[in-house]
C-alpha cells in the first residue's frame, strides 16, 4: 500500500488533495488536529493532518466484478454535514485501532533470515521495539549481508544493527538543548515530575553553579507543593506558588535576576485536552520557555501516544523518561522517538536526588535497546 501524509485547513480540503494525488480508491488511515506556525506557542493555526493510503495493485477480480455488475442508480440520502463529520471521525478511530491491533498481532517472521543476522532482531523484539522498525532493520541487514556475500559473523551483524539504529536516532539526539531561562516540566500524574525537576535543578546549582528558583502551578495537591518546598529549602532557592496567569507574571518579574527558573506543573489526566489548555493559559509562553514532557517507561505505549498528541498544543522540546529501573523493556522509548521525531533529554532510574538522572546521547539509547547496562 502507498501511504502519504497530508495537511490542510479542513477535512474537505484534505480529501480534495488526497483524491487528486492518490485517486478515488484512497482510504483514510488516520486523522488528527494539529497546530502549525506561531511564535513561542502563540498565534498557532489549527489544521487537519490526514494519513491516507491506496493499493497500487488492486485485485483483478475486483475490477472484473465492477465491469460485469449491473448499474443500480441510488439516490444519495440527505444526511446533515455534522453527522457526516461525526461518522467519519468515528470510522477513523475504529480503523486506527484495527491497524494498531494488526501491527501488534502480526508477528515478524525471521524465516529466510541468515542465522548470523537473527540475534539483534530477536533482541529488539524482546525489547518491544515496533514491528515497523524491526522490519526496516531486517531489510537493511539483509542488504548488507548480500553485499558482503554472506561473509559475516554474529558480532559483526550486531555492529551493523547498532550502526543502523544510531544513524536513525542520532539526528534527533544531536538537536542541542536550548538552555533557556524557563524550564517547564509537564506530564501526566504519577510519573515523577517533581522529583525529576528537583534532580535537574540540583545539577544546575551544584554542578553548574547557577542561580535557580522554583515556580509551582500544582495547586491541586498540597503534598506536591510541600515536596517541592522541601527541595527548595535543601537547595536554598526561592519558590513561588501561582494560582492564575497574573500570579505567574508577577513571579517571573520577581525572579528576573535568576539564571534558570524551573516550573513544576500539576499532574492531571492529560488525555483530556481541556487540562492541557488550562495549563497553557496559566503559563505565559511569551517568555523564553523550554518545555519537557515527562513520561514513565512503565506506561502503555498507546496511552503515551495519546498524551503526546494532546500536548501538541504546547511546543515540547524533548522527552524525559522516568522509572527505567522498574522495567526491563525499553522499546517504548525508541518507538516514541521515531514516531514523533523527538529526542530524549534525560532518563531517570531511581528516586535519589540529585543522582539517578542521566543526560543520554544516541549511543546510550542504542546500548539500552540491545540490553546493555547503561
Secondary structure as UniProt FT lines:
FT   STRAND          2..8
FT   HELIX           11..22
FT   TURN            24..25
FT   STRAND          27..36
FT   TURN            40..41
FT   STRAND          45..54
FT   HELIX           60..68
FT   HELIX           81..105
FT   TURN            111..112
FT   HELIX           115..126
FT   TURN            127..128
FT   HELIX           131..147
FT   TURN            148..150
FT   HELIX           154..173
FT   STRAND          182..188
FT   TURN            189..190
FT   HELIX           193..206
FT   TURN            207..208
FT   STRAND          212..216
FT   HELIX           222..235
FT   STRAND          239..241
FT   HELIX           245..254
FT   TURN            255..257
FT   STRAND          260..264
FT   TURN            270..271
FT   HELIX           273..282
FT   TURN            285..286
FT   STRAND          289..296
FT   TURN            297..298
FT   HELIX           301..310
FT   HELIX           311..313
FT   STRAND          316..322
FT   HELIX           324..326
FT   HELIX           331..340
FT   STRAND          344..348
FT   STRAND          357..359
FT   HELIX           362..369
FT   TURN            370..371
//
